[in-house]
Amino acid sequence: MSNLDSAFSALADPTRRALLARLALGEASVMELAKPFEMTQPAISRHLKVLEGAGLIVRRVEGTRRPCRLAPGAIGEIDQWLGTLREALARNYDRLDDLLTTIRPSKRKPRR
């Protein structure tokens, strides 16, 4: 997957996120994926087309069935990008901790 923009755009829809969550359990046909939703099979197919276009899933043809599964490595690329952000955030918190340590007054109480 070379386009994070299309992946995040695809993930912006709760139905598509639910479809990915289901596919995390294993391969499924379009009809199996459509069962829990109150939408038509063509509507689910359109959602799957967006996920496929974003490189998040792959589909294959098996007669009249079109089983779907998570694309190998697709989530890994997103996780790698998020990991970069996590590291940057951790560094920011470390700098904040260092700053607070230097400006925190001593915990000793003055003697009278």
ABEGO torsion letter per residue (X at the ends): XABAAAAAAAAABAAAAAAAAAAAAEBBBAAAAAAABBBBAAAAAAAAAAAAAAGABBBBBBEABBBBBBBBGAAAAAAAAAAAAAAAAAAAAAAAAAAAAAABBBABBBBX
